[in-house]
């Protein structure tokens, strides 16, 4: 089983404007071997009641990934093509106790 490559958009603060609001610069990070699946009915209900957002897909993140997946924009290739945003915090298991190549899960919503 092999996942797809998704692009994570990392925002880095580069300064502030005249009104002291932060200015961000986007950097694009390709993350290989990410699985895309449908969220469970519980995940859909929980994200709707907790965050007021509709879960579209669930991403399984490969072991060893150190990127920040909290409140981050994600770009998926075809057939899921589009911009998405993560909902809430990723859930993770202990790498040594999980038999496959993925140990982290994050829920995303359609964005933009």
N, C-alpha and C positions, 0 to 999 in steps of 0.2 A: 504494500500500500504506500502510495506517495502523494504528498500534498502539492499545492500550487505555491507560486511566489506571489506574495502580496506586498504592497508598498505602504509603509508606515510613515506618516507625516509628523515629524518632530518639530515643534516650535521652540525657538531659542530667542530669548529676549535680547535685543541688540541695543536698546536705549529707551528713551522716553520722548514724547512729543512736547510741544509747547504747553499743553495742559497737564503735563506730568502723567500721561497715560502710556502704558508700555507699548513699544514697537517690537514686533516679532519678525523673525526670518524663518522661512520653512526650509527644512532639509529632508530629503527623501531617503528612506532606508528600506532596501529590499530584504524581506524575510522569506526564506525558502522553506518549503515543506510544511505549509500551513494547511490544515484540513478545514473545509467549510461544510457545515451541516445545518439542519433546521433546528431551531430551539424547541424544547419540550413545551407542552401546554402550561406547565408550572412556571417555567422561565418567562413565558409570554405574560402570564397573569402577574407574576411578581414584578417584572420590570414596569408594567403598566401601573400597578398600584404604588410601587415605591418611587419611581422616577417620572411617571407620566409619559413614558416613551414606549414605542412599539418595537419589540425585538424582531429582527428580520432573519439574522443568521447567527450561528455560534461558531467561533473559530477555535480550533485546537492548535496551541502554540507548541513548537518543538522544544524538547529538553535543551537546556543550555542557553536559551534566549534570555538576554539581559535588558531588552528594551522596555520602556515604560508604556504600558498598554492602557493606562488610566486616562479617560477623557481625551482620547487621541483620535485623529482622523486616519482612516484606513482606505486605501484604494485597491479594489479587487479587479482582476482581469476578467475577460469573457469566460464563461457565460453569466457570471454574477456582476459584470461590469458596472462600475459606478463608485461613488464616494459614500463612505459609511463612517459612523462615529461610534466609538465604544461606549457602552452603558455600564456605569458602576465600576467595580474593581474586578480584576481577573481573579479567578479561583485557581489554586495550584495545589498539587500533591507533592509528596516527597519523591524526588526523581528515582531513587533506588528502589522504591516500593511499587513503581508503576512499570509494567512489563513492556509497553510499546514505546514509541519514540516521542510521545507528546505528554506533557505533564501539567499544562496550563490551559485554562478555558476562559474565553471572553465573549460577551454577547455584544452584537453590533446592531445599529439601526441605520436605515437609509438616511442619507444626509446630502443635501444639495442637489 
